[in-house]
């Protein structure tokens, strides 16, 4: 095999690994994607690949980036406000060494602050106002992995119970926060007096990948959840999807087929 073919094969394997989502929980749920509003999607993709370490991702007409555990997609739309102050304050990733990121962001205009005494967490106010948290985990065997969605809510116990009931997010604790676990992500429930809905903000919505989405949507509606957009299929993209908004203002897209 020529060197070119070896490099191409290596790139395909790396891209496949980076776009791999976690296997679902017994309810058929795993972390799927984060959908960001971007003034310039090409510039946003460059930010995520060059500075964060994600890999380019495509699925039919969808273009974005991926790291193990999550896909990040972009809508060409200037956000109305940053993610901070909305129902989803930020998203978090694990990396094996925080210092290369500190050095990279020191050469940019983006605000990036080490947030604890051990200097193992870096909070970044990134492109278009998306807040990103990087946490060092020296045991990590990949360059980067998705870790958590950080919600802000007036009632962490109520949101914990809701995500358990609707998505099977097993109650847990992350540091001082109540949280829930789904395959591929920790859902962290931070306390805040009030927040704005996510729609239109830098983090517009989060996405869960669902096995058996049509039946799952029926189960949600039977339990009293009102879907913003009902179940529908997109055969040209090999996808099915639906939308809802949780009681605290986070818009959620449900997909089936994104993992393929």
C-alpha positions as CSV (number, residue, x, y, z in Angstrom):
1,X,0.0,0.0,0.0
2,X,1.4,3.4,-0.9
3,X,2.0,6.1,1.7
4,X,-0.9,8.2,0.3
5,X,-3.3,5.2,0.7
6,X,-2.0,4.6,4.2
7,X,-2.6,8.2,5.2
8,X,-6.1,8.2,3.5
9,X,-7.0,5.0,5.4
10,X,-5.8,6.5,8.7
11,X,-7.8,9.6,8.1
12,X,-11.0,7.6,7.4
13,X,-10.5,5.5,10.6
14,X,-9.9,8.7,12.6
15,X,-12.9,10.4,11.2
16,X,-15.1,7.4,11.8
17,X,-13.9,7.1,15.4
18,X,-14.5,10.9,16.0
19,X,-18.1,10.7,14.6
20,X,-19.0,7.6,16.7
21,X,-21.9,8.1,19.1
22,X,-22.3,6.0,22.2
23,X,-24.5,2.9,22.3
24,X,-28.0,3.7,23.6
25,X,-29.4,3.2,27.1
26,X,-32.4,0.8,27.6
27,X,-34.8,3.6,26.6
28,X,-33.0,3.9,23.2
29,X,-31.3,7.2,24.0
30,X,-27.8,8.4,23.6
31,X,-26.1,11.8,23.1
32,X,-26.4,12.9,19.5
33,X,-25.4,16.5,18.6
34,X,-25.1,20.1,19.6
35,X,-26.6,22.6,17.1
36,X,-25.0,26.0,17.1
37,X,-25.9,29.3,15.4
38,X,-23.0,30.6,13.4
39,X,-22.5,33.9,11.6
40,X,-20.1,32.1,9.3
41,X,-20.3,28.3,9.5
42,X,-17.0,27.8,7.6
43,X,-15.2,30.0,10.2
44,X,-16.9,28.1,13.0
45,X,-15.8,24.8,11.6
46,X,-12.2,26.1,11.4
47,X,-12.4,27.3,15.0
48,X,-13.5,23.8,16.2
49,X,-11.0,21.9,14.1
50,X,-8.0,24.2,14.5
51,X,-8.4,25.2,18.2
52,X,-10.6,22.6,19.8
53,X,-9.3,19.5,17.9
54,X,-12.5,18.2,16.4
55,X,-12.7,16.4,13.0
56,X,-14.8,17.6,10.0
57,X,-18.1,15.8,9.8
58,X,-20.6,15.3,6.9
59,X,-23.8,13.4,6.6
60,X,-25.8,14.0,3.4
61,X,-26.2,17.8,3.3
62,X,-25.2,18.3,6.9
63,X,-21.7,19.7,7.6
64,X,-20.1,20.2,11.0
65,X,-17.5,18.6,13.2
66,X,-17.3,15.6,15.5
67,X,-15.5,14.3,18.6
68,X,-16.1,11.0,20.2
69,X,-19.5,11.1,21.8
70,X,-21.0,14.1,20.0
71,X,-21.5,15.8,16.6
72,X,-21.5,19.6,16.4
73,X,-23.7,21.1,13.6
74,X,-24.1,24.7,12.5
75,X,-26.9,26.8,11.2
76,X,-26.0,29.9,9.2
77,X,-27.6,32.4,11.5
78,X,-26.1,35.1,13.7
79,X,-27.0,34.2,17.3
80,X,-29.2,36.6,19.2
81,X,-26.9,36.3,22.3
82,X,-24.2,34.1,23.7
83,X,-24.9,30.7,25.4
84,X,-24.3,32.2,28.8
85,X,-27.6,33.4,30.2
86,X,-29.6,30.7,28.4
87,X,-30.9,27.4,29.7
88,X,-27.7,25.7,28.3
89,X,-24.8,27.7,29.7
90,X,-22.0,25.7,28.0
91,X,-20.9,22.3,26.8
92,X,-17.9,20.4,28.2
93,X,-15.1,18.2,26.8
94,X,-12.3,16.1,28.2
95,X,-8.7,16.4,27.0
96,X,-5.6,14.5,28.1
97,X,-3.5,17.7,28.6
98,X,-4.9,21.2,29.1
99,X,-1.7,23.1,28.6
100,X,-1.5,23.0,24.8
101,X,-5.0,24.6,24.7
102,X,-3.8,27.3,27.1
103,X,-0.9,28.1,24.8
104,X,-3.1,28.1,21.7
105,X,-5.8,30.4,23.1
106,X,-3.2,32.8,24.4
107,X,-2.4,33.5,20.7
108,X,-6.0,34.4,19.9
109,X,-8.5,37.1,20.9
110,X,-10.9,34.6,22.5
111,X,-11.3,34.7,26.3
112,X,-10.0,31.5,27.9
113,X,-9.6,31.3,31.7
114,X,-8.2,28.5,33.9
115,X,-11.0,28.1,36.4
116,X,-9.6,26.1,39.3
117,X,-6.5,26.0,41.5
118,X,-5.2,22.8,39.9
119,X,-5.3,24.5,36.5
120,X,-7.0,21.5,34.9
121,X,-10.1,23.3,33.6
122,X,-10.2,25.9,30.8
123,X,-13.4,27.9,30.2
124,X,-13.5,29.4,26.7
125,X,-15.8,32.0,25.3
126,X,-15.6,30.8,21.7
127,X,-16.7,31.9,18.3
128,X,-20.2,33.4,18.1
129,X,-20.4,33.3,21.9
130,X,-20.5,29.6,22.5
131,X,-19.0,28.8,25.9
132,X,-16.8,25.6,26.0
133,X,-15.3,24.0,29.0
134,X,-12.2,21.8,28.6
135,X,-11.3,19.5,31.6
136,X,-8.0,17.6,31.8
137,X,-8.2,13.9,32.2
138,X,-4.7,12.3,31.9
139,X,-6.2,8.8,31.5
140,X,-8.0,9.7,28.3
141,X,-6.9,7.5,25.4
142,X,-8.2,9.8,22.6
143,X,-7.2,13.5,21.9
144,X,-10.7,14.8,23.0
145,X,-14.0,13.4,24.1
146,X,-17.4,14.9,24.8
147,X,-18.3,15.1,28.5
148,X,-21.3,17.2,29.5
149,X,-24.1,19.6,28.8
150,X,-24.3,22.3,31.5
151,X,-27.9,23.4,32.0
152,X,-28.9,26.4,34.2
153,X,-32.2,26.1,35.9
154,X,-34.1,27.5,38.9
155,X,-34.9,23.9,40.0
156,X,-32.2,21.3,39.5
157,X,-34.1,18.5,41.3
158,X,-37.1,19.0,39.1
159,X,-35.1,19.0,35.8
160,X,-33.2,15.9,37.1
161,X,-36.5,14.1,37.6
162,X,-37.8,15.2,34.2
163,X,-34.8,14.0,32.2
164,X,-34.9,10.7,34.1
165,X,-38.6,10.2,33.3
166,X,-38.4,11.2,29.6
167,X,-34.9,10.1,28.6
168,X,-33.7,7.6,31.2
169,X,-31.0,10.0,32.4
170,X,-29.8,8.1,35.6
171,X,-29.5,10.6,38.5
172,X,-25.9,11.3,39.6
173,X,-23.7,13.9,41.1
174,X,-20.9,15.8,39.3
175,X,-18.8,17.8,41.8
176,X,-21.4,19.9,43.6
177,X,-24.1,19.7,40.9
178,X,-27.0,17.3,40.6
179,X,-26.8,15.6,37.2
180,X,-28.0,12.8,35.0
181,X,-26.2,10.2,32.9
182,X,-27.0,9.2,29.4
183,X,-24.6,7.3,27.1
184,X,-22.1,9.8,25.8
185,X,-22.9,12.6,28.1
186,X,-23.4,13.9,31.7
187,X,-26.3,16.3,31.9
188,X,-25.3,18.8,34.6
189,X,-28.0,20.8,36.3
190,X,-26.7,24.1,37.5
191,X,-28.7,26.5,39.7
192,X,-29.7,29.8,38.3
193,X,-32.5,32.2,39.3
194,X,-33.7,32.7,35.7
195,X,-32.6,31.8,32.2
196,X,-33.6,32.5,28.6
197,X,-34.8,29.8,26.1
198,X,-32.0,28.4,24.0
199,X,-33.6,29.0,20.6
200,X,-31.7,31.7,18.7
201,X,-28.8,31.8,21.1
202,X,-25.3,30.6,20.4
203,X,-26.2,27.1,21.5
204,X,-29.6,26.8,19.8
205,X,-30.5,23.3,20.8
206,X,-29.1,19.9,21.9
207,X,-29.8,16.6,20.2
208,X,-30.4,13.1,21.4
209,X,-30.1,10.1,19.0
210,X,-33.0,7.7,19.5
211,X,-33.4,4.1,18.5
212,X,-37.0,3.6,17.4
213,X,-37.8,7.3,17.2
214,X,-41.4,7.0,16.0
215,X,-42.5,4.9,19.0
216,X,-40.4,7.0,21.3
217,X,-42.3,10.2,20.1
218,X,-45.6,8.5,20.8
219,X,-44.5,7.6,24.3
220,X,-43.5,11.2,24.9
221,X,-46.8,12.6,23.7
222,X,-48.7,9.9,25.6
223,X,-46.9,11.2,28.7
224,X,-48.1,14.8,28.1
225,X,-45.1,16.2,26.2
226,X,-46.0,18.5,23.4
227,X,-43.7,18.2,20.3
228,X,-42.8,21.5,18.6
229,X,-42.4,19.5,15.4
230,X,-43.8,16.0,15.1
231,X,-42.0,12.9,13.9
232,X,-41.0,13.0,10.3
233,X,-38.7,11.2,8.0
234,X,-36.0,12.7,5.7
235,X,-35.3,9.8,3.3
236,X,-32.8,11.7,1.2
237,X,-30.7,12.2,4.4
238,X,-31.4,8.8,5.9
239,X,-32.8,10.5,9.0
240,X,-35.9,10.8,11.0
241,X,-36.4,13.7,13.5
242,X,-38.7,15.5,15.9
243,X,-38.4,18.6,18.1
244,X,-39.6,19.5,21.6
245,X,-38.7,22.1,24.3
246,X,-38.1,21.1,27.9
247,X,-40.1,22.9,30.6
248,X,-37.0,25.2,31.3
249,X,-36.5,26.4,27.8
250,X,-33.9,24.0,26.2
251,X,-34.9,23.0,22.7
252,X,-34.2,19.4,22.0
253,X,-33.9,17.7,18.6
254,X,-34.5,13.9,18.5
255,X,-32.9,12.1,15.6
256,X,-32.6,8.6,14.3
257,X,-29.9,7.8,11.8
258,X,-27.3,10.5,12.7
259,X,-25.2,7.7,14.2
260,X,-24.9,6.1,10.8
